[in-house]
């Protein structure tokens, strides 16, 4: 069962970016679209398989609400 959701802070478990933190901005099928506010932005999010990320208890409610309203969220660097 998939317990990931938009706005959740996740940790990369696989790949070159292993150990990096991201925020989920979209989920489509088995893919998540991730941003970190530095290298991966909303214009060019990182695509990553859901089984290759680990959810955390942290959540960015502000980003989730901005996405629901159609506003471009801002991530502080």
Contact map, one row per residue, 1 for C-alpha under 8 A:
11100000000000000000000000000000000000000000000000000000000000000000000000000
11110000000000000000000000000000000000000000000000000000000000000000000000000
11111000000000000000000000000000000000000000000000000010000000000000000000000
01111101000000000000000000000000000000000000000000000010000000000000000000000
00111111000000000000000100100000000000000000000000000000000000000000000000000
00011111000000000000001111100000000000000000000000000000000000010000000000000
00001111100000000000001110000000000000000000000000000000001111110000000000000
00011111110000000000001100000000000000000000000000000011111100000000000000000
00000011111000000000111100000000000000000000000000000011111100000000000000000
00000001111100000000111100000000000000000000000000001111000000000000000000000
00000000111110000111110000000000000000000000000000001111000000000000000000000
00000000011111101111110000000000000000000000000000011100000000000000000000000
00000000001111100110000000000000000000000000000000011100000000000000000000000
00000000000111111100000000000000000000000000000000011000000000000000000000000
00000000000111111100000000000000000000000000000000000000000000000000000000000
00000000000001111100000000000000000000000000000000000000000000000000000000000
00000000000101111111000000000000000000000000000000000000000000000000000000000
00000000001111111111000000000000000000000000000000000000000000000000000000000
00000000001110001111100000000000000000000000000000000000000000000000000000000
00000000001100001111110000000000000000000000000000000000000000000000000000000
00000000111100000011111000000000000100000000000000000000000000000000000000000
00000000111100000001111100000000011100000000000000000000000000000000000000000
00000111110000000000111110000000011100000000000000000000000100000000000000000
00001111110000000000011111100001111000000000000000000000000000000000000000000
00000110000000000000001111100001111000000000000000000000000000010010000000000
00000100000000000000000111110001110000000000000000000000000000000000000000000
00001100000000000000000111111111100000000000000000000000000000000000000000000
00000000000000000000000001111111000000000000000000000000000000000000000000000
00000000000000000000000000111110000000000000000000000000000000000000000000000
00000000000000000000000000111111000000000000000011100000000000000000000000000
00000000000000000000000000111111100000000000001111000000000000000000000000000
00000000000000000000000111110111110000000000011111000000000000000000000000000
00000000000000000000000111100011111000000000111100000000000000000000000000000
00000000000000000000011111000001111100010000111100000000000000000000000000000
00000000000000000000011110000000111110011100110000000000000000000000000000000
00000000000000000000111000000000011111111000000000000000000000000000000000100
00000000000000000000000000000000001111111100000000000000000000000000000000111
00000000000000000000000000000000000111111000000000000000000000000000000000001
00000000000000000000000000000000000111111000000000000000000000000000000000000
00000000000000000000000000000000011111111101110000000000000000000000000000000
00000000000000000000000000000000001111111111100000000000000000000000000000000
00000000000000000000000000000000001010011111100000000000000000000000000000000
00000000000000000000000000000000000000001111100000000000000000000000000000000
00000000000000000000000000000000000000011111110000000000000000000000000000000
00000000000000000000000000000000111000011111111000000000000000000000000000000
00000000000000000000000000000001111000010001111100000000000000000000000000000
00000000000000000000000000000011110000000000111110000000000000000000000000000
00000000000000000000000000000011110000000000011111011000000000000000000000000
00000000000000000000000000000111000000000000001111111000000000000000000000000
00000000000000000000000000000111000000000000000111111000000000000000000000000
00000000000000000000000000000100000000000000000011111100000000000000000000000
00000000000111000000000000000000000000000000000111111100000000000000000000000
00000000011111000000000000000000000000000000000111111110000000000000000000000
00000000011110000000000000000000000000000000000000111111000000000000000000000
00110001111000000000000000000000000000000000000000001111100000000000000000000
00000001111000000000000000000000000000000000000000000111111000000000000000000
00000001100000000000000000000000000000000000000000000011111000000000000000000
00000001100000000000000000000000000000000000000000000001111100000000000000000
00000011100000000000000000000000000000000000000000000001111110000000000000000
00000011100000000000001000000000000000000000000000000000011111110000000000000
00000010000000000000000000000000000000000000000000000000001111111000000000000
00000010000000000000000000000000000000000000000000000000000111111100000010000
00000010000000000000000000000000000000000000000000000000000111111110000011000
00000110000000000000000010000000000000000000000000000000000111111111000000000
00000000000000000000000000000000000000000000000000000000000011111111100000000
00000000000000000000000000000000000000000000000000000000000001111111111110000
00000000000000000000000010000000000000000000000000000000000000111111111110000
00000000000000000000000000000000000000000000000000000000000000011111111000000
00000000000000000000000000000000000000000000000000000000000000001111111000000
00000000000000000000000000000000000000000000000000000000000000000111111100000
00000000000000000000000000000000000000000000000000000000000000000111111110000
00000000000000000000000000000000000000000000000000000000000000000110011111000
00000000000000000000000000000000000000000000000000000000000001100110001111100
00000000000000000000000000000000000000000000000000000000000000100000000111110
00000000000000000000000000000000000110000000000000000000000000000000000011111
00000000000000000000000000000000000010000000000000000000000000000000000001111
00000000000000000000000000000000000011000000000000000000000000000000000000111
